């Protein structure tokens, strides 16, 4: 299981709640 991917999902949920989908894309590129 990819723990890093799991953290990304949690981060995505937080940003999604903040309606910041662009930030999610940036975080994925950094990863």
C-alpha positions in Angstrom: 0.0 0.0 0.0 1.4 3.4 -0.9 1.3 5.5 2.3 2.5 8.6 0.3 -0.6 8.2 -1.9 -2.8 7.9 1.1 -1.4 11.2 2.5 -2.1 12.8 -0.8 -5.8 11.7 -0.5 -6.0 13.3 2.9 -4.4 16.5 1.7 -6.8 16.5 -1.3 -9.8 16.1 1.0 -8.6 19.1 3.1 -8.1 21.3 0.0 -11.3 20.0 -1.6 -13.1 21.2 1.5 -11.4 24.6 1.1 -12.5 24.5 -2.6 -8.8 24.8 -3.6 -8.6 22.1 -6.3 -5.7 24.0 -8.1 -3.6 23.6 -4.9 -4.2 19.9 -5.0 -2.8 19.7 -8.5 0.3 21.6 -7.4 0.8 19.2 -4.5 0.5 16.2 -6.8 3.2 17.7 -9.1 5.5 18.3 -6.1 5.1 14.6 -5.1 
